[in-house]
């Protein structure tokens, strides 16, 4: 499922869920505001969920 994500979504998923960085840490590392990171993370998780539900 992760390999199907666009790079900008994959990046935040990896940093948050695998590297266990906080939203603030990801924001600082990527140079973007926390709202943008939260939004991107939410959209990435929706895409992963949709992929998993449709991959019978």
PDBQT receptor file of N, H, CA, C and O in Angstrom, charges set to zero:
ATOM      1  N   UNK A   1       0.818  -1.197   0.000  1.00  0.00    +0.000 N 
ATOM      2  CA  UNK A   1       0.000   0.000   0.000  1.00  0.00    +0.000 C 
ATOM      3  C   UNK A   1       0.861   1.260   0.000  1.00  0.00    +0.000 C 
ATOM      4  O   UNK A   1       0.551   2.229  -0.693  1.00  0.00    +0.000 OA
ATOM      5  N   UNK A   2       1.941   1.244   0.777  1.00  0.00    +0.000 N 
ATOM      6  H   UNK A   2       2.193   0.457   1.340  1.00  0.00    +0.000 HD
ATOM      7  CA  UNK A   2       2.769   2.445   0.875  1.00  0.00    +0.000 C 
ATOM      8  C   UNK A   2       3.450   2.790  -0.439  1.00  0.00    +0.000 C 
ATOM      9  O   UNK A   2       3.624   3.964  -0.764  1.00  0.00    +0.000 OA
ATOM     10  N   UNK A   3       3.835   1.772  -1.192  1.00  0.00    +0.000 N 
ATOM     11  H   UNK A   3       3.694   0.818  -0.929  1.00  0.00    +0.000 HD
ATOM     12  CA  UNK A   3       4.529   2.045  -2.453  1.00  0.00    +0.000 C 
ATOM     13  C   UNK A   3       3.622   2.712  -3.482  1.00  0.00    +0.000 C 
ATOM     14  O   UNK A   3       4.106   3.258  -4.474  1.00  0.00    +0.000 OA
ATOM     15  N   UNK A   4       2.311   2.672  -3.253  1.00  0.00    +0.000 N 
ATOM     16  H   UNK A   4       1.918   2.229  -2.447  1.00  0.00    +0.000 HD
ATOM     17  CA  UNK A   4       1.374   3.311  -4.177  1.00  0.00    +0.000 C 
ATOM     18  C   UNK A   4       1.173   4.799  -3.878  1.00  0.00    +0.000 C 
ATOM     19  O   UNK A   4       0.545   5.508  -4.665  1.00  0.00    +0.000 OA
ATOM     20  N   UNK A   5       1.702   5.277  -2.748  1.00  0.00    +0.000 N 
ATOM     21  H   UNK A   5       2.212   4.702  -2.108  1.00  0.00    +0.000 HD
ATOM     22  CA  UNK A   5       1.519   6.682  -2.364  1.00  0.00    +0.000 C 
ATOM     23  C   UNK A   5       2.444   7.614  -3.140  1.00  0.00    +0.000 C 
ATOM     24  O   UNK A   5       3.582   7.253  -3.440  1.00  0.00    +0.000 OA
ATOM     25  N   UNK A   6       1.959   8.810  -3.464  1.00  0.00    +0.000 N 
ATOM     26  H   UNK A   6       1.034   9.103  -3.220  1.00  0.00    +0.000 HD
ATOM     27  CA  UNK A   6       2.853   9.833  -3.997  1.00  0.00    +0.000 C 
ATOM     28  C   UNK A   6       3.939  10.155  -2.964  1.00  0.00    +0.000 C 
ATOM     29  O   UNK A   6       3.715  10.013  -1.762  1.00  0.00    +0.000 OA
ATOM     30  N   UNK A   7       5.086  10.578  -3.421  1.00  0.00    +0.000 N 
ATOM     31  H   UNK A   7       5.268  10.693  -4.398  1.00  0.00    +0.000 HD
ATOM     32  CA  UNK A   7       6.258  10.785  -2.563  1.00  0.00    +0.000 C 
ATOM     33  C   UNK A   7       5.987  11.721  -1.385  1.00  0.00    +0.000 C 
ATOM     34  O   UNK A   7       6.453  11.457  -0.277  1.00  0.00    +0.000 OA
ATOM     35  N   UNK A   8       5.244  12.811  -1.602  1.00  0.00    +0.000 N 
ATOM     36  H   UNK A   8       4.865  13.025  -2.502  1.00  0.00    +0.000 HD
ATOM     37  CA  UNK A   8       5.017  13.764  -0.512  1.00  0.00    +0.000 C 
ATOM     38  C   UNK A   8       4.125  13.185   0.590  1.00  0.00    +0.000 C 
ATOM     39  O   UNK A   8       4.222  13.609   1.741  1.00  0.00    +0.000 OA
ATOM     40  N   UNK A   9       3.265  12.228   0.258  1.00  0.00    +0.000 N 
ATOM     41  H   UNK A   9       3.186  11.883  -0.677  1.00  0.00    +0.000 HD
ATOM     42  CA  UNK A   9       2.465  11.543   1.270  1.00  0.00    +0.000 C 
ATOM     43  C   UNK A   9       3.283  10.455   1.956  1.00  0.00    +0.000 C 
ATOM     44  O   UNK A   9       3.218  10.295   3.175  1.00  0.00    +0.000 OA
ATOM     45  N   UNK A  10       4.039   9.721   1.180  1.00  0.00    +0.000 N 
ATOM     46  H   UNK A  10       4.092   9.851   0.190  1.00  0.00    +0.000 HD
ATOM     47  CA  UNK A  10       4.875   8.657   1.736  1.00  0.00    +0.000 C 
ATOM     48  C   UNK A  10       5.850   9.216   2.769  1.00  0.00    +0.000 C 
ATOM     49  O   UNK A  10       6.070   8.616   3.821  1.00  0.00    +0.000 OA
ATOM     50  N   UNK A  11       6.424  10.359   2.454  1.00  0.00    +0.000 N 
ATOM     51  H   UNK A  11       6.245  10.846   1.599  1.00  0.00    +0.000 HD
ATOM     52  CA  UNK A  11       7.403  10.983   3.343  1.00  0.00    +0.000 C 
ATOM     53  C   UNK A  11       6.830  11.237   4.742  1.00  0.00    +0.000 C 
ATOM     54  O   UNK A  11       7.469  10.907   5.741  1.00  0.00    +0.000 OA
ATOM     55  N   UNK A  12       5.641  11.816   4.814  1.00  0.00    +0.000 N 
ATOM     56  H   UNK A  12       5.122  12.084   4.003  1.00  0.00    +0.000 HD
ATOM     57  CA  UNK A  12       5.077  12.115   6.137  1.00  0.00    +0.000 C 
ATOM     58  C   UNK A  12       4.641  10.856   6.873  1.00  0.00    +0.000 C 
ATOM     59  O   UNK A  12       4.762  10.786   8.096  1.00  0.00    +0.000 OA
ATOM     60  N   UNK A  13       4.139   9.866   6.154  1.00  0.00    +0.000 N 
ATOM     61  H   UNK A  13       4.040   9.923   5.160  1.00  0.00    +0.000 HD
ATOM     62  CA  UNK A  13       3.768   8.586   6.783  1.00  0.00    +0.000 C 
ATOM     63  C   UNK A  13       5.003   7.935   7.393  1.00  0.00    +0.000 C 
ATOM     64  O   UNK A  13       4.964   7.468   8.531  1.00  0.00    +0.000 OA
ATOM     65  N   UNK A  14       6.093   7.904   6.642  1.00  0.00    +0.000 N 
ATOM     66  H   UNK A  14       6.125   8.283   5.718  1.00  0.00    +0.000 HD
ATOM     67  CA  UNK A  14       7.317   7.279   7.142  1.00  0.00    +0.000 C 
ATOM     68  C   UNK A  14       7.868   8.017   8.356  1.00  0.00    +0.000 C 
ATOM     69  O   UNK A  14       8.266   7.396   9.341  1.00  0.00    +0.000 OA
ATOM     70  N   UNK A  15       7.890   9.337   8.280  1.00  0.00    +0.000 N 
ATOM     71  H   UNK A  15       7.567   9.841   7.480  1.00  0.00    +0.000 HD
ATOM     72  CA  UNK A  15       8.427  10.120   9.394  1.00  0.00    +0.000 C 
ATOM     73  C   UNK A  15       7.569   9.989  10.652  1.00  0.00    +0.000 C 
ATOM     74  O   UNK A  15       8.101   9.900  11.758  1.00  0.00    +0.000 OA
ATOM     75  N   UNK A  16       6.271   9.977  10.492  1.00  0.00    +0.000 N 
ATOM     76  H   UNK A  16       5.838  10.050   9.594  1.00  0.00    +0.000 HD
ATOM     77  CA  UNK A  16       5.368   9.925  11.651  1.00  0.00    +0.000 C 
ATOM     78  C   UNK A  16       5.229   8.511  12.213  1.00  0.00    +0.000 C 
ATOM     79  O   UNK A  16       5.391   8.299  13.414  1.00  0.00    +0.000 OA
ATOM     80  N   UNK A  17       4.932   7.557  11.353  1.00  0.00    +0.000 N 
ATOM     81  H   UNK A  17       4.800   7.730  10.377  1.00  0.00    +0.000 HD
ATOM     82  CA  UNK A  17       4.570   6.228  11.832  1.00  0.00    +0.000 C 
ATOM     83  C   UNK A  17       5.749   5.273  11.977  1.00  0.00    +0.000 C 
ATOM     84  O   UNK A  17       5.680   4.330  12.765  1.00  0.00    +0.000 OA
ATOM     85  N   UNK A  18       6.816   5.494  11.242  1.00  0.00    +0.000 N 
ATOM     86  H   UNK A  18       6.873   6.260  10.601  1.00  0.00    +0.000 HD
ATOM     87  CA  UNK A  18       7.960   4.589  11.339  1.00  0.00    +0.000 C 
ATOM     88  C   UNK A  18       9.126   5.211  12.101  1.00  0.00    +0.000 C 
ATOM     89  O   UNK A  18       9.781   4.539  12.898  1.00  0.00    +0.000 OA
ATOM     90  N   UNK A  19       9.381   6.492  11.856  1.00  0.00    +0.000 N 
ATOM     91  H   UNK A  19       8.849   7.038  11.209  1.00  0.00    +0.000 HD
ATOM     92  CA  UNK A  19      10.437   7.191  12.600  1.00  0.00    +0.000 C 
ATOM     93  C   UNK A  19       9.922   7.748  13.926  1.00  0.00    +0.000 C 
ATOM     94  O   UNK A  19      10.704   8.147  14.789  1.00  0.00    +0.000 OA
ATOM     95  N   UNK A  20       8.594   7.770  14.076  1.00  0.00    +0.000 N 
ATOM     96  H   UNK A  20       7.959   7.446  13.375  1.00  0.00    +0.000 HD
ATOM     97  CA  UNK A  20       7.919   8.234  15.291  1.00  0.00    +0.000 C 
ATOM     98  C   UNK A  20       8.240   9.679  15.663  1.00  0.00    +0.000 C 
ATOM     99  O   UNK A  20       8.358  10.017  16.841  1.00  0.00    +0.000 OA
ATOM    100  N   UNK A  21       8.380  10.524  14.643  1.00  0.00    +0.000 N 
ATOM    101  H   UNK A  21       8.285  10.249  13.686  1.00  0.00    +0.000 HD
ATOM    102  CA  UNK A  21       8.575  11.953  14.885  1.00  0.00    +0.000 C 
ATOM    103  C   UNK A  21       7.230  12.596  15.199  1.00  0.00    +0.000 C 
ATOM    104  O   UNK A  21       6.184  12.116  14.761  1.00  0.00    +0.000 OA
ATOM    105  N   UNK A  22       7.266  13.674  15.951  1.00  0.00    +0.000 N 
ATOM    106  H   UNK A  22       8.115  14.064  16.307  1.00  0.00    +0.000 HD
ATOM    107  CA  UNK A  22       6.043  14.429  16.220  1.00  0.00    +0.000 C 
ATOM    108  C   UNK A  22       5.708  15.282  14.997  1.00  0.00    +0.000 C 
ATOM    109  O   UNK A  22       6.531  15.465  14.101  1.00  0.00    +0.000 OA
ATOM    110  N   UNK A  23       4.488  15.792  14.987  1.00  0.00    +0.000 N 
ATOM    111  H   UNK A  23       3.819  15.643  15.715  1.00  0.00    +0.000 HD
ATOM    112  CA  UNK A  23       4.076  16.690  13.905  1.00  0.00    +0.000 C 
ATOM    113  C   UNK A  23       5.004  17.902  13.865  1.00  0.00    +0.000 C 
ATOM    114  O   UNK A  23       5.410  18.339  12.788  1.00  0.00    +0.000 OA
ATOM    115  N   UNK A  24       5.336  18.441  15.024  1.00  0.00    +0.000 N 
ATOM    116  H   UNK A  24       5.006  18.086  15.898  1.00  0.00    +0.000 HD
ATOM    117  CA  UNK A  24       6.226  19.606  15.098  1.00  0.00    +0.000 C 
ATOM    118  C   UNK A  24       7.612  19.277  14.547  1.00  0.00    +0.000 C 
ATOM    119  O   UNK A  24       8.210  20.093  13.846  1.00  0.00    +0.000 OA
ATOM    120  N   UNK A  25       8.119  18.100  14.858  1.00  0.00    +0.000 N 
ATOM    121  H   UNK A  25       7.633  17.438  15.428  1.00  0.00    +0.000 HD
ATOM    122  CA  UNK A  25       9.435  17.702  14.349  1.00  0.00    +0.000 C 
ATOM    123  C   UNK A  25       9.413  17.535  12.833  1.00  0.00    +0.000 C 
ATOM    124  O   UNK A  25      10.346  17.946  12.143  1.00  0.00    +0.000 OA
ATOM    125  N   UNK A  26       8.352  16.936  12.323  1.00  0.00    +0.000 N 
ATOM    126  H   UNK A  26       7.594  16.602  12.883  1.00  0.00    +0.000 HD
ATOM    127  CA  UNK A  26       8.221  16.772  10.870  1.00  0.00    +0.000 C 
ATOM    128  C   UNK A  26       8.123  18.141  10.213  1.00  0.00    +0.000 C 
ATOM    129  O   UNK A  26       8.751  18.391   9.185  1.00  0.00    +0.000 OA
ATOM    130  N   UNK A  27       7.338  19.018  10.807  1.00  0.00    +0.000 N 
ATOM    131  H   UNK A  27       6.828  18.815  11.642  1.00  0.00    +0.000 HD
ATOM    132  CA  UNK A  27       7.179  20.376  10.303  1.00  0.00    +0.000 C 
ATOM    133  C   UNK A  27       8.523  21.087  10.205  1.00  0.00    +0.000 C 
ATOM    134  O   UNK A  27       8.828  21.711   9.189  1.00  0.00    +0.000 OA
ATOM    135  N   UNK A  28       9.320  20.991  11.256  1.00  0.00    +0.000 N 
ATOM    136  H   UNK A  28       9.071  20.484  12.082  1.00  0.00    +0.000 HD
ATOM    137  CA  UNK A  28      10.640  21.614  11.256  1.00  0.00    +0.000 C 
ATOM    138  C   UNK A  28      11.573  20.998  10.234  1.00  0.00    +0.000 C 
ATOM    139  O   UNK A  28      12.317  21.707   9.557  1.00  0.00    +0.000 OA
ATOM    140  N   UNK A  29      11.535  19.686  10.121  1.00  0.00    +0.000 N 
ATOM    141  H   UNK A  29      10.930  19.110  10.671  1.00  0.00    +0.000 HD
ATOM    142  CA  UNK A  29      12.417  18.988   9.188  1.00  0.00    +0.000 C 
ATOM    143  C   UNK A  29      12.073  19.315   7.738  1.00  0.00    +0.000 C 
ATOM    144  O   UNK A  29      12.966  19.451   6.901  1.00  0.00    +0.000 OA
ATOM    145  N   UNK A  30      10.785  19.440   7.442  1.00  0.00    +0.000 N 
ATOM    146  H   UNK A  30      10.060  19.329   8.122  1.00  0.00    +0.000 HD
ATOM    147  CA  UNK A  30      10.365  19.704   6.067  1.00  0.00    +0.000 C 
ATOM    148  C   UNK A  30      10.206  21.195   5.769  1.00  0.00    +0.000 C 
ATOM    149  O   UNK A  30      10.025  21.584   4.615  1.00  0.00    +0.000 OA
ATOM    150  N   UNK A  31      10.274  22.028   6.808  1.00  0.00    +0.000 N 
ATOM    151  H   UNK A  31      10.422  21.712   7.745  1.00  0.00    +0.000 HD
ATOM    152  CA  UNK A  31      10.149  23.467   6.604  1.00  0.00    +0.000 C 
ATOM    153  C   UNK A  31       8.749  23.905   6.220  1.00  0.00    +0.000 C 
ATOM    154  O   UNK A  31       8.574  24.870   5.476  1.00  0.00    +0.000 OA
ATOM    155  N   UNK A  32       7.747  23.190   6.730  1.00  0.00    +0.000 N 
ATOM    156  H   UNK A  32       7.890  22.406   7.334  1.00  0.00    +0.000 HD
ATOM    157  CA  UNK A  32       6.356  23.531   6.439  1.00  0.00    +0.000 C 
ATOM    158  C   UNK A  32       5.598  23.684   7.749  1.00  0.00    +0.000 C 
ATOM    159  O   UNK A  32       6.032  23.177   8.783  1.00  0.00    +0.000 OA
ATOM    160  N   UNK A  33       4.466  24.380   7.710  1.00  0.00    +0.000 N 
ATOM    161  H   UNK A  33       4.113  24.791   6.870  1.00  0.00    +0.000 HD
ATOM    162  CA  UNK A  33       3.717  24.587   8.951  1.00  0.00    +0.000 C 
ATOM    163  C   UNK A  33       3.013  23.304   9.391  1.00  0.00    +0.000 C 
ATOM    164  O   UNK A  33       2.790  22.396   8.591  1.00  0.00    +0.000 OA
ATOM    165  N   UNK A  34       2.672  23.249  10.664  1.00  0.00    +0.000 N 
ATOM    166  H   UNK A  34       2.853  23.987  11.314  1.00  0.00    +0.000 HD
ATOM    167  CA  UNK A  34       2.093  22.026  11.223  1.00  0.00    +0.000 C 
ATOM    168  C   UNK A  34       0.736  21.688  10.604  1.00  0.00    +0.000 C 
ATOM    169  O   UNK A  34       0.395  20.514  10.460  1.00  0.00    +0.000 OA
ATOM    170  N   UNK A  35      -0.024  22.695  10.245  1.00  0.00    +0.000 N 
ATOM    171  H   UNK A  35       0.253  23.649  10.363  1.00  0.00    +0.000 HD
ATOM    172  CA  UNK A  35      -1.320  22.453   9.603  1.00  0.00    +0.000 C 
ATOM    173  C   UNK A  35      -1.173  21.702   8.293  1.00  0.00    +0.000 C 
ATOM    174  O   UNK A  35      -1.955  20.799   7.996  1.00  0.00    +0.000 OA
ATOM    175  N   UNK A  36      -0.176  22.075   7.513  1.00  0.00    +0.000 N 
ATOM    176  H   UNK A  36       0.459  22.809   7.754  1.00  0.00    +0.000 HD
ATOM    177  CA  UNK A  36       0.070  21.397   6.237  1.00  0.00    +0.000 C 
ATOM    178  C   UNK A  36       0.481  19.948   6.462  1.00  0.00    +0.000 C 
ATOM    179  O   UNK A  36       0.071  19.058   5.717  1.00  0.00    +0.000 OA
ATOM    180  N   UNK A  37       1.282  19.717   7.478  1.00  0.00    +0.000 N 
ATOM    181  H   UNK A  37       1.615  20.440   8.084  1.00  0.00    +0.000 HD
ATOM    182  CA  UNK A  37       1.735  18.358   7.781  1.00  0.00    +0.000 C 
ATOM    183  C   UNK A  37       0.564  17.503   8.252  1.00  0.00    +0.000 C 
ATOM    184  O   UNK A  37       0.421  16.359   7.820  1.00  0.00    +0.000 OA
ATOM    185  N   UNK A  38      -0.272  18.043   9.132  1.00  0.00    +0.000 N 
ATOM    186  H   UNK A  38      -0.156  18.972   9.483  1.00  0.00    +0.000 HD
ATOM    187  CA  UNK A  38      -1.440  17.301   9.614  1.00  0.00    +0.000 C 
ATOM    188  C   UNK A  38      -2.366  16.944   8.461  1.00  0.00    +0.000 C 
ATOM    189  O   UNK A  38      -2.867  15.823   8.382  1.00  0.00    +0.000 OA
ATOM    190  N   UNK A  39      -2.590  17.893   7.578  1.00  0.00    +0.000 N 
ATOM    191  H   UNK A  39      -2.183  18.804   7.642  1.00  0.00    +0.000 HD
ATOM    192  CA  UNK A  39      -3.456  17.672   6.430  1.00  0.00    +0.000 C 
ATOM    193  C   UNK A  39      -2.884  16.599   5.507  1.00  0.00    +0.000 C 
ATOM    194  O   UNK A  39      -3.607  15.708   5.061  1.00  0.00    +0.000 OA
ATOM    195  N   UNK A  40      -1.609  16.686   5.228  1.00  0.00    +0.000 N 
ATOM    196  H   UNK A  40      -1.022  17.409   5.590  1.00  0.00    +0.000 HD
ATOM    197  CA  UNK A  40      -0.957  15.714   4.349  1.00  0.00    +0.000 C 
ATOM    198  C   UNK A  40      -0.983  14.315   4.961  1.00  0.00    +0.000 C 
ATOM    199  O   UNK A  40      -1.211  13.330   4.258  1.00  0.00    +0.000 OA
ATOM    200  N   UNK A  41      -0.752  14.230   6.255  1.00  0.00    +0.000 N 
ATOM    201  H   UNK A  41      -0.567  15.029   6.826  1.00  0.00    +0.000 HD
ATOM    202  CA  UNK A  41      -0.778  12.948   6.949  1.00  0.00    +0.000 C 
ATOM    203  C   UNK A  41      -2.185  12.344   6.905  1.00  0.00    +0.000 C 
ATOM    204  O   UNK A  41      -2.347  11.146   6.671  1.00  0.00    +0.000 OA
ATOM    205  N   UNK A  42      -3.182  13.171   7.130  1.00  0.00    +0.000 N 
ATOM    206  H   UNK A  42      -3.050  14.144   7.320  1.00  0.00    +0.000 HD
ATOM    207  CA  UNK A  42      -4.568  12.707   7.079  1.00  0.00    +0.000 C 
ATOM    208  C   UNK A  42      -4.912  12.180   5.686  1.00  0.00    +0.000 C 
ATOM    209  O   UNK A  42      -5.501  11.107   5.555  1.00  0.00    +0.000 OA
ATOM    210  N   UNK A  43      -4.549  12.925   4.657  1.00  0.00    +0.000 N 
ATOM    211  H   UNK A  43      -4.070  13.797   4.763  1.00  0.00    +0.000 HD
ATOM    212  CA  UNK A  43      -4.831  12.494   3.282  1.00  0.00    +0.000 C 
ATOM    213  C   UNK A  43      -4.083  11.216   2.934  1.00  0.00    +0.000 C 
ATOM    214  O   UNK A  43      -4.621  10.346   2.249  1.00  0.00    +0.000 OA
ATOM    215  N   UNK A  44      -2.853  11.099   3.400  1.00  0.00    +0.000 N 
ATOM    216  H   UNK A  44      -2.415  11.805   3.956  1.00  0.00    +0.000 HD
ATOM    217  CA  UNK A  44      -2.061   9.893   3.144  1.00  0.00    +0.000 C 
ATOM    218  C   UNK A  44      -2.719   8.680   3.782  1.00  0.00    +0.000 C 
ATOM    219  O   UNK A  44      -2.786   7.615   3.168  1.00  0.00    +0.000 OA
ATOM    220  N   UNK A  45      -3.197   8.831   4.991  1.00  0.00    +0.000 N 
ATOM    221  H   UNK A  45      -3.143   9.697   5.490  1.00  0.00    +0.000 HD
ATOM    222  CA  UNK A  45      -3.848   7.711   5.675  1.00  0.00    +0.000 C 
ATOM    223  C   UNK A  45      -5.150   7.319   4.990  1.00  0.00    +0.000 C 
ATOM    224  O   UNK A  45      -5.490   6.137   4.937  1.00  0.00    +0.000 OA
ATOM    225  N   UNK A  46      -5.871   8.288   4.471  1.00  0.00    +0.000 N 
ATOM    226  H   UNK A  46      -5.595   9.248   4.514  1.00  0.00    +0.000 HD
ATOM    227  CA  UNK A  46      -7.087   7.988   3.702  1.00  0.00    +0.000 C 
ATOM    228  C   UNK A  46      -6.728   7.162   2.471  1.00  0.00    +0.000 C 
ATOM    229  O   UNK A  46      -7.401   6.175   2.174  1.00  0.00    +0.000 OA
ATOM    230  N   UNK A  47      -5.687   7.549   1.757  1.00  0.00    +0.000 N 
ATOM    231  H   UNK A  47      -5.140   8.351   1.997  1.00  0.00    +0.000 HD
ATOM    232  CA  UNK A  47      -5.272   6.805   0.570  1.00  0.00    +0.000 C 
ATOM    233  C   UNK A  47      -4.857   5.381   0.910  1.00  0.00    +0.000 C 
ATOM    234  O   UNK A  47      -5.192   4.448   0.180  1.00  0.00    +0.000 OA
ATOM    235  N   UNK A  48      -4.134   5.206   2.005  1.00  0.00    +0.000 N 
ATOM    236  H   UNK A  48      -3.861   5.964   2.598  1.00  0.00    +0.000 HD
ATOM    237  CA  UNK A  48      -3.725   3.860   2.430  1.00  0.00    +0.000 C 
ATOM    238  C   UNK A  48      -4.962   3.033   2.767  1.00  0.00    +0.000 C 
ATOM    239  O   UNK A  48      -5.071   1.877   2.360  1.00  0.00    +0.000 OA
ATOM    240  N   UNK A  49      -5.882   3.621   3.501  1.00  0.00    +0.000 N 
ATOM    241  H   UNK A  49      -5.794   4.560   3.832  1.00  0.00    +0.000 HD
ATOM    242  CA  UNK A  49      -7.115   2.919   3.871  1.00  0.00    +0.000 C 
ATOM    243  C   UNK A  49      -7.894   2.501   2.625  1.00  0.00    +0.000 C 
ATOM    244  O   UNK A  49      -8.346   1.360   2.533  1.00  0.00    +0.000 OA
ATOM    245  N   UNK A  50      -8.054   3.415   1.669  1.00  0.00    +0.000 N 
ATOM    246  H   UNK A  50      -7.686   4.342   1.745  1.00  0.00    +0.000 HD
ATOM    247  CA  UNK A  50      -8.778   3.096   0.436  1.00  0.00    +0.000 C 
ATOM    248  C   UNK A  50      -8.077   1.989  -0.339  1.00  0.00    +0.000 C 
ATOM    249  O   UNK A  50      -8.728   1.099  -0.885  1.00  0.00    +0.000 OA
ATOM    250  N   UNK A  51      -6.762   2.044  -0.388  1.00  0.00    +0.000 N 
ATOM    251  H   UNK A  51      -6.232   2.767   0.056  1.00  0.00    +0.000 HD
ATOM    252  CA  UNK A  51      -5.996   1.013  -1.080  1.00  0.00    +0.000 C 
ATOM    253  C   UNK A  51      -6.237  -0.349  -0.435  1.00  0.00    +0.000 C 
ATOM    254  O   UNK A  51      -6.458  -1.343  -1.128  1.00  0.00    +0.000 OA
ATOM    255  N   UNK A  52      -6.192  -0.386   0.892  1.00  0.00    +0.000 N 
ATOM    256  H   UNK A  52      -6.012   0.421   1.454  1.00  0.00    +0.000 HD
ATOM    257  CA  UNK A  52      -6.375  -1.651   1.611  1.00  0.00    +0.000 C 
ATOM    258  C   UNK A  52      -7.792  -2.203   1.422  1.00  0.00    +0.000 C 
ATOM    259  O   UNK A  52      -7.967  -3.414   1.288  1.00  0.00    +0.000 OA
ATOM    260  N   UNK A  53      -8.780  -1.348   1.410  1.00  0.00    +0.000 N 
ATOM    261  H   UNK A  53      -8.639  -0.364   1.519  1.00  0.00    +0.000 HD
ATOM    262  CA  UNK A  53     -10.161  -1.796   1.237  1.00  0.00    +0.000 C 
ATOM    263  C   UNK A  53     -10.436  -2.301  -0.173  1.00  0.00    +0.000 C 
ATOM    264  O   UNK A  53     -11.289  -3.167  -0.370  1.00  0.00    +0.000 OA
ATOM    265  N   UNK A  54      -9.721  -1.764  -1.149  1.00  0.00    +0.000 N 
ATOM    266  H   UNK A  54      -9.029  -1.061  -0.990  1.00  0.00    +0.000 HD
ATOM    267  CA  UNK A  54      -9.967  -2.118  -2.548  1.00  0.00    +0.000 C 
ATOM    268  C   UNK A  54      -8.987  -3.133  -3.112  1.00  0.00    +0.000 C 
ATOM    269  O   UNK A  54      -9.019  -3.407  -4.312  1.00  0.00    +0.000 OA
ATOM    270  N   UNK A  55      -8.131  -3.691  -2.297  1.00  0.00    +0.000 N 
ATOM    271  H   UNK A  55      -8.106  -3.469  -1.322  1.00  0.00    +0.000 HD
ATOM    272  CA  UNK A  55      -7.101  -4.601  -2.817  1.00  0.00    +0.000 C 
ATOM    273  C   UNK A  55      -7.435  -6.062  -2.535  1.00  0.00    +0.000 C 
ATOM    274  O   UNK A  55      -6.599  -6.818  -2.039  1.00  0.00    +0.000 OA
ATOM    275  N   UNK A  56      -8.637  -6.437  -2.849  1.00  0.00    +0.000 N 
ATOM    276  H   UNK A  56      -9.315  -5.823  -3.252  1.00  0.00    +0.000 HD
ATOM    277  CA  UNK A  56      -9.048  -7.833  -2.634  1.00  0.00    +0.000 C 
ATOM    278  C   UNK A  56      -8.344  -8.691  -3.571  1.00  0.00    +0.000 C 
ATOM    279  O   UNK A  56      -8.542  -9.906  -3.563  1.00  0.00    +0.000 OA
TER     280      UNK A  56
